[in-house]
Amino acid sequence: MNFVFISPNYPENYWMFCRGLKKYGANVLAVVDTAYDNLKPELKANITECYVVSSFHNYEEVFKAVAYFSFKYGKIDWIESNNEAWLTLDARLRDDFNVKTGFSLARITEFQSKAAMKKYYEKAGVPTARYCLPKSLDEALEFAGRVGYPLVLKPDHGVGASFTYALHNDEDLKKYYESTKDLCMILEEYVKGDVITLDGVCDANGTIRVLGSMEYVGNCMESVQNQDSIGSYYTLNVSEEYRDIAQRVISAFELKNRFFHGEYFRLTEDVEGLGKKGHIIGLEVNFRPPGGFAPDLLNYSNDIDIYELWAEILLNQTASYSKLRKYSAGFAGRRDSIPYRYNTEEIENMFKDELIGTEVLPPAYAATMGNVTIKARFTNDERRKEFFKTALERIGD
């Protein structure tokens, strides 16, 4: 079993995927963009061979790396990165090397469009917000007049909150349409709801073998745009309703042998045409693990090794673990610019029994997740609520 792993050196924790692949019998062939001597010893210990390229943006160079592996080891069975940045690269390589264990380029190109996803949600019986892909300002204004404000303008392709704008009137729409007119943007009705995620791994039949549900403390978009505090946690339990929704969506997209990170809105008020308060509507599916250290929070929540479990599901079609959802693990992301009531050391002492660890994040992650993150896990909702209230409380609150 020849498994080409693209970029297991970044993010740094991705070497653990290689460890899982090696454990379950794969010949792990790594393509990296970092000098071999600079790789983590743990990565080196869990790969068969490594090919160094100068850049993953140089397709000819990456193609030569996979061609070398194919010549030396035989037919390539898998090509995967588990990384949003390289999903298109993975797919292009699969097409060129006739690898059928993942998305083709045509398929992933369609799936990376938020507008194109909506028909799959419809197939799954999950409602989505009304939208348009405006080709002109007049078309955007017509949609606004029909749907009403507020609206959200964001890239049709892309993740995160970059270039995402809340629009409250025609002036906002004209301003942000003009500044983004060279991009492919989707204009959607604004939905008042809490973002939740349904994250997991499905097998070759599209059956979900492990599933977690993450909820947020604060608003992701506002956190990035306003540099507010942020936090998230995996819940103690995943309801049967959420399990059913997740499976219907995965089946509609016909996902197989993949990580998925599904984002949904839980309505905070009745919305005509969408549902009653508490109903779930579809937002988008990302076809890779949840970002940041969310995989580690899944591990802490369930006493599992999701990196190894992913490899076991793909290669053995089994999922070895005991009872899931023993804990609720999460993080509080604090900004250097915010005057908090308690300092980090005080928070660590107050929640020493639940503390996982504290980390100062580099700038690339800090913009989204905070300058300092405090991770902890809990056995009940009340203690978890106390943690977030305390960790994010400001002077004067």
C-alpha positions, 0 to 999 in steps of 0.5 A: 500500500503506497500512500503519498502524503503531501506536506506532513511537515506542516502543520507540525502535528500532521506527522502523526497522520504518518505514524498512523499510516505506518502502524496500519501497514502503509508505505508512507512516502512524504513530499515536503517543502522543507529541508530534510535536516529541518524535519521533526525526528518524529516525522522522519521515523514514520515515513519510508522515504521523503522527497523535498520540493522547493514549493508546492505551488510548482506543480511540475516539481511535485509531479516529479516527486510522485513520479519518482515514488511510482517508479521506485515503489510501484502504483500509488494507492493514495495521495492525500494532504488533509490540508485545505491549501493542497486539496486541489493539488492532491486532486490534480495529482490523483488524476494524473496518476490514476489514483481513485481513492479520493476526489478528482479535480473536477469534483473538488473544484465543485465542492469548494464552491459554497453555491454549488454545495447548496444542491447537496444540502437540498438532497440531504433535506437540510435547508440553506440560506438564500443566495446569489452570485452577483455578476453586477451591482444591479443584480446584487441590489435586486437580490437585496431588495427581494431578500432584505438586509442584513446580508453577508458577502463572502468569497464563494471559494475559501475558508475562514472569515477573510473578505467576509462582510456584514451588509446593513444597507445599500451603501454597504453593499455598494462599498464592498461590492466595489472592493471585491468585484474582481473576486467570485463572491457569494451574497447570502441572507444573514442568518441569526444563529449559532455556528456549530460543527459536525466533524469526523471520519467516514469509511469506504461506504460513506458511513460515519465512524467517528463524530464530534460536535463543536460549539463556539464561544463568541462569533468567529467572523466578529472575532477576526474582524474586531479582534474579540475574544474567541473560544470553542469546545467539543460537546459532551454528547452528540444528539441523535438529531445531529448524527442523522443530519451529519450522515445525510449530508455525508451521504448526499455529498457521497463522501468516502474514506475522508475527514470532514468538517461540516459547519452549520447554523442553529437558528436563534429565532424563527426564520420564514422559509428556513425553520423554527428556532433551534433548527439546523441549516447547512453552511458549508462542508470542508473536506479535511480535518477541522483546523488549528488544534481542533483534532487534539480537542477531539482527542482530549474529549474522547480519549482517542488518537484521531490521527491514528483512527483516521488511518485505521478507518482508511486502511482497515475499515475498522474504528477501534475505540471505547466509548466516545464523549467522555469529556468536553475539551475546548480552548479560550483564546485571549487577545493581548489588546483586551484587559482581562479581569484575571491573568493567565496564571490565575486562570491556570490555578483556578482550573488546574484540575481541568487544565490541558495547557497554555500556548502563545500562538504565532501571528499566523494563528493569533489573528483567528484564535487569539494571542494566548490560548488556554485549553481545558477539558470538563466532565460537565457543562456547568464547570465548562461555562464557568471556565469560559466566563472566567477566562474571557471576563474583562475588567469592568464587566 
